[in-house]
Amino acid sequence: SCTIEVVFDQMSNEEARFGDPKILAVEMSRILDSQDLSDIRFLVGEEKKIFYGHKCVLAARCEVFRAMFAEESAGGGAKRAGAGPAAAADPYVLSDIKPATFRCLLE
């Protein structure tokens, strides 16, 4: 369920437009590395730890991800574990970064 309470006299103009940044941070942390509604997977490090992500969030927060996804959409391909029609479901392989470092990047 979702409850919306609007109290304009206590909000700054910025908060009225975008909401409380603290609440947004908590809400965004709920989808961090969450398989729920994710549309991308990464296999990270030598141990190939799986991380889940959301392309729109990653692209909005990081120009490198935006460029990577744009190239993929244009048919340029990327470092995927598989190929063929199922490639969209295959994870990106990032073997040159440690999982703990990648998690910090996602945060």
Buried (B, 14 or more C-beta within 10 A) or exposed (E): EEEEEEEEEEEEEEBEEEEEEEEEEEEEEEBBBEEEEBBBBBBBBEEBBEBBBBBEBBBEEEEEBBEBBEEBEEEEEEEBBEEEEEEEEBBBBBEEEBBEEBBEBBE
